[in-house]
Amino acid sequence: MIDKPSARAVAEWAWFRSSYSSSGDGNDCVEVATTQDTVHVRDSKNLRGPRLAHRSAAWVAFVAYAAARS
């Protein structure tokens, strides 16, 4: 189980946008932040909205899976 971080912690994370996440107008982006054991993903248009949290190993497996199918 992944603990729910405080709003302050989320604001302090170093969020970055995926270079592949755009429909051309720059509005369809996801942002990712990494912490010691977790990768967090959110919608760049809804910064206070829901976030997905994945253990680092699960994120690595997902990226490898997605890259093999692109």
Backbone as a chain_set.jsonl record, in Angstrom:
{"seq": "MIDKPSARAVAEWAWFRSSYSSSGDGNDCVEVATTQDTVHVRDSKNLRGPRLAHRSAAWVAFVAYAAARS", "coords": {"N": [[0.831, -1.174, 0.0], [0.465, 2.249, -0.731], [1.218, 5.169, 0.967], [-0.834, 8.083, 1.473], [0.312, 11.154, 0.441], [1.032, 14.38, 1.952], [-0.487, 17.55, 1.018], [1.415, 19.543, 0.868], [3.798, 18.106, 0.5], [3.325, 17.028, -2.049], [3.259, 19.359, -3.588], [5.907, 20.114, -3.403], [7.337, 18.226, -4.77], [9.374, 17.4, -7.645], [7.926, 17.875, -10.423], [7.574, 16.787, -13.791], [6.951, 17.038, -17.314], [5.928, 14.613, -19.693], [7.752, 14.062, -22.64], [6.491, 12.955, -24.759], [3.822, 13.377, -24.534], [1.555, 14.959, -25.88], [-0.867, 16.579, -27.876], [-0.219, 18.251, -29.822], [-1.117, 20.807, -29.303], [-0.244, 21.192, -26.78], [-1.837, 20.788, -24.559], [-2.548, 18.264, -23.697], [-1.188, 16.679, -21.552], [0.696, 14.606, -19.346], [2.077, 14.606, -16.08], [4.949, 13.698, -14.23], [6.365, 12.66, -11.171], [9.036, 11.654, -9.15], [9.702, 9.83, -6.202], [11.486, 8.44, -3.428], [10.698, 5.652, -3.443], [8.56, 5.552, -5.159], [6.625, 6.318, -8.098], [4.843, 9.013, -9.259], [1.939, 10.067, -11.005], [0.162, 12.549, -12.767], [-2.518, 14.563, -14.154], [-1.727, 17.254, -16.161], [-3.448, 19.359, -16.501], [-5.036, 19.416, -14.315], [-3.949, 19.938, -11.582], [-4.498, 19.621, -8.852], [-6.05, 17.474, -8.826], [-6.854, 13.927, -9.001], [-4.196, 11.543, -8.493], [-2.011, 9.052, -9.761], [-0.189, 6.489, -8.187], [2.673, 4.576, -8.265], [4.708, 1.796, -7.481], [8.231, 1.859, -7.929], [9.356, -0.328, -9.384], [7.103, -1.379, -10.666], [6.467, 0.75, -12.345], [8.708, 0.827, -14.035], [8.387, -1.624, -15.345], [5.943, -1.12, -16.653], [6.665, 1.012, -18.418], [8.551, -0.294, -20.049], [6.874, -2.212, -21.213], [5.023, -0.541, -22.599], [6.769, 0.797, -24.344], [7.574, -1.263, -25.996], [5.393, -1.641, -27.554], [4.963, 0.583, -29.071]], "CA": [[0.0, 0.0, 0.0], [1.21, 3.496, -0.803], [0.608, 6.173, 1.833], [-1.272, 9.315, 0.833], [1.2, 12.238, 0.87], [0.399, 15.656, 2.271], [-0.547, 18.504, -0.1], [2.704, 20.249, 0.825], [4.772, 17.201, -0.106], [3.025, 16.942, -3.479], [3.66, 20.631, -4.198], [7.363, 20.222, -3.394], [7.96, 17.257, -5.673], [9.837, 17.93, -8.93], [7.076, 17.335, -11.487], [7.999, 17.092, -15.159], [6.017, 16.545, -18.332], [6.424, 13.651, -20.668], [8.038, 14.657, -23.958], [5.621, 12.301, -25.741], [2.441, 13.557, -24.122], [0.996, 16.189, -26.422], [-1.631, 16.424, -29.107], [0.203, 19.317, -30.706], [-1.416, 22.109, -28.714], [0.371, 21.25, -25.458], [-2.805, 20.678, -23.474], [-2.795, 16.864, -23.331], [0.062, 16.23, -20.95], [0.772, 14.04, -18.006], [3.284, 14.986, -15.361], [5.49, 12.617, -13.418], [7.301, 13.012, -10.102], [9.563, 10.458, -8.502], [10.179, 9.9, -4.828], [12.433, 7.354, -3.182], [10.185, 4.331, -3.813], [7.293, 5.673, -5.865], [6.474, 7.21, -9.247], [3.515, 9.623, -9.206], [1.496, 10.565, -12.306], [-1.043, 13.378, -12.671], [-2.945, 15.306, -15.336], [-1.172, 18.603, -16.048], [-4.533, 20.34, -16.516], [-5.768, 19.305, -13.05], [-2.858, 19.693, -10.65], [-5.008, 19.22, -7.54], [-6.915, 16.318, -9.04], [-6.333, 12.619, -8.601], [-2.866, 11.127, -8.964], [-1.705, 7.625, -9.681], [1.09, 6.223, -7.537], [3.158, 3.239, -8.608], [6.038, 1.425, -7.002], [9.212, 2.074, -9.003], [9.492, -1.535, -10.209], [5.914, -1.474, -11.515], [6.579, 1.791, -13.375], [9.721, 0.365, -14.994], [7.757, -2.677, -16.146], [4.955, -0.473, -17.529], [7.365, 1.748, -19.485], [9.099, -1.283, -20.976], [5.725, -2.771, -21.926], [4.504, 0.468, -23.51], [7.772, 1.063, -25.377], [7.617, -2.399, -26.919], [4.187, -1.613, -28.367], [4.814, 1.849, -29.802]], "C": [[0.88, 1.243, 0.0], [0.488, 4.526, 0.048], [0.226, 7.407, 1.035], [-0.396, 10.459, 1.344], [0.407, 13.5, 1.208], [0.389, 16.561, 1.042], [0.771, 19.244, -0.237], [3.767, 19.379, 0.16], [4.571, 17.128, -1.603], [3.494, 18.206, -4.189], [5.176, 20.75, -4.303], [8.06, 19.212, -4.308], [8.359, 17.931, -6.969], [9.044, 17.259, -10.052], [7.661, 17.706, -12.837], [7.025, 16.454, -16.126], [6.704, 15.562, -19.261], [6.654, 14.347, -22.0], [7.15, 14.063, -25.038], [4.145, 12.544, -25.472], [1.898, 14.892, -24.598], [0.238, 15.89, -27.696], [-1.248, 17.5, -30.106], [-0.083, 20.691, -30.133], [-0.879, 22.24, -27.292], [-0.58, 21.08, -24.29], [-3.077, 19.257, -23.014], [-1.529, 16.256, -22.747], [-0.166, 15.536, -19.615], [2.065, 14.543, -17.398], [3.663, 13.844, -14.443], [6.416, 13.21, -12.364], [7.767, 11.715, -9.467], [9.975, 10.773, -7.07], [11.049, 8.662, -4.612], [11.948, 6.0, -3.694], [9.001, 4.356, -4.772], [7.39, 6.618, -7.048], [5.026, 7.691, -9.228], [3.191, 10.217, -10.567], [0.229, 11.376, -12.094], [-1.323, 14.048, -14.015], [-2.461, 16.742, -15.18], [-2.251, 19.689, -16.046], [-5.302, 20.363, -15.197], [-4.77, 18.962, -11.946], [-3.307, 19.241, -9.266], [-5.901, 17.991, -7.627], [-6.257, 15.021, -8.621], [-4.958, 12.339, -9.208], [-2.777, 9.612, -8.863], [-0.346, 7.49, -9.013], [1.462, 4.774, -7.801], [4.492, 2.995, -7.916], [6.992, 1.521, -8.184], [9.33, 0.868, -9.928], [8.299, -1.699, -11.149], [5.97, -0.447, -12.639], [7.582, 1.372, -14.45], [9.13, -0.707, -15.907], [6.73, -2.087, -17.115], [5.628, 0.247, -18.686], [7.956, 0.79, -20.505], [7.996, -1.904, -21.828], [5.202, -1.778, -22.97], [5.492, 0.748, -24.639], [7.817, -0.044, -26.417], [6.419, -2.394, -27.868], [3.996, -0.308, -29.14], [5.517, 1.835, -31.139]], "O": [[1.919, 1.277, 0.659], [-0.713, 4.742, -0.119], [0.876, 7.742, 0.044], [-0.359, 10.713, 2.548], [-0.743, 13.656, 0.797], [1.179, 16.356, 0.12], [1.199, 19.54, -1.352], [4.549, 19.868, -0.655], [5.543, 17.162, -2.358], [4.065, 18.129, -5.277], [5.679, 21.421, -5.204], [9.252, 19.345, -4.582], [7.752, 18.928, -7.359], [9.439, 16.212, -10.565], [8.185, 18.806, -13.012], [6.361, 15.466, -15.81], [7.892, 15.674, -19.563], [5.822, 15.144, -22.434], [7.063, 14.619, -26.133], [3.298, 11.952, -26.142], [1.792, 15.842, -23.822], [0.65, 15.05, -28.497], [-1.901, 17.639, -31.141], [0.629, 21.647, -30.439], [-1.041, 23.286, -26.664], [-0.167, 21.214, -23.138], [-3.78, 19.064, -22.022], [-0.881, 15.42, -23.377], [-1.097, 15.849, -18.873], [3.021, 14.863, -18.104], [2.806, 13.116, -13.944], [7.16, 14.151, -12.638], [6.98, 10.79, -9.272], [10.52, 11.837, -6.776], [11.306, 7.919, -5.559], [12.718, 5.271, -4.32], [8.492, 3.303, -5.157], [8.138, 7.596, -7.016], [4.095, 6.886, -9.188], [4.058, 10.804, -11.214], [-0.666, 10.972, -11.352], [-0.463, 14.089, -14.895], [-2.754, 17.384, -14.172], [-1.989, 20.818, -15.633], [-6.135, 21.244, -14.987], [-4.75, 17.84, -11.439], [-2.563, 18.544, -8.577], [-6.441, 17.529, -6.622], [-5.219, 15.026, -7.959], [-4.616, 12.833, -10.282], [-3.388, 8.987, -7.996], [0.549, 8.299, -9.255], [0.663, 3.863, -7.586], [5.307, 3.909, -7.79], [6.591, 1.287, -9.324], [9.399, 1.036, -11.145], [8.464, -2.111, -12.297], [5.566, -0.738, -13.765], [7.326, 1.545, -15.641], [9.357, -0.686, -17.117], [6.655, -2.506, -18.27], [5.197, 0.103, -19.83], [7.87, 1.039, -21.708], [8.172, -2.099, -23.031], [4.968, -2.16, -24.117], [5.077, 0.918, -25.786], [8.072, 0.216, -27.593], [6.44, -3.085, -28.887], [2.97, -0.122, -29.795], [5.481, 2.828, -31.866]]}, "num_chains": 1, "name": "protein.A"}
